Amino acid sequence: MSANQGILFQTGIFIALGSNLPGPWGSPEETLQRAVRELASCGVEIEKTSRLYRTKAHSEVEQPDFVNAVASVNSSMPADALLRVLKRIEAQAGRFLTVKHHHADHRWAPRPLDLDIVSYKSLVRNWLMSRPALNATLTLPHPRAHERAFVLRPLMDVAPRWHHPVLGLTPAALLARPFVRDTGTILDVDGLLVEMNSRRYSKDITSPRTEA
């Protein structure tokens, strides 16, 4: 039985959020808060959010530290439709103009907002022999999230028992691998991205503060 077959009960959707530049929605912390509100306004149910993590930029380009988080969400829309929603929210936050201005290779550019689908209901798409396909529009689970401390540590907050649909490892087990520890080193931790009294998202939230 494959790792994916053994965890078909996993139906969660996990979205990674990151920011290291101020933008139209304010500071990186404020931008992540606003991004969660925008997701909710698009019909995405916010189930749980991680703490905010200040992390070292994992990049070939010198740039400010990131603020990262992960949200556990639920949605009936297909993965491709959800990706389009994420890209639209990124654009509203000023992502693409900022990326174009700073660096030709958008993978390493600073940005006011980055939203990625880490895993979508344990769906496996564009993976072959435990390796992600190159240059696919949407690869599920995310082709590099399992190598990134800045994704795995906040993921532990919202889904510690989740298993990677291809590799079969929990966030903690993935994070413990030596080569992962330096990919976005955790520098500081602040309060929850969103304080929730129930599983339903409340728009009446206070943006947590993170000391520089």
Summary of the structure (lengths in Angstrom):
residues: 212
radius of gyration: 16.1
end to end distance: 47.5
largest distance: 48.3
contacts: 686
relative contact order: 0.23
helix: 30%
strand: 23%
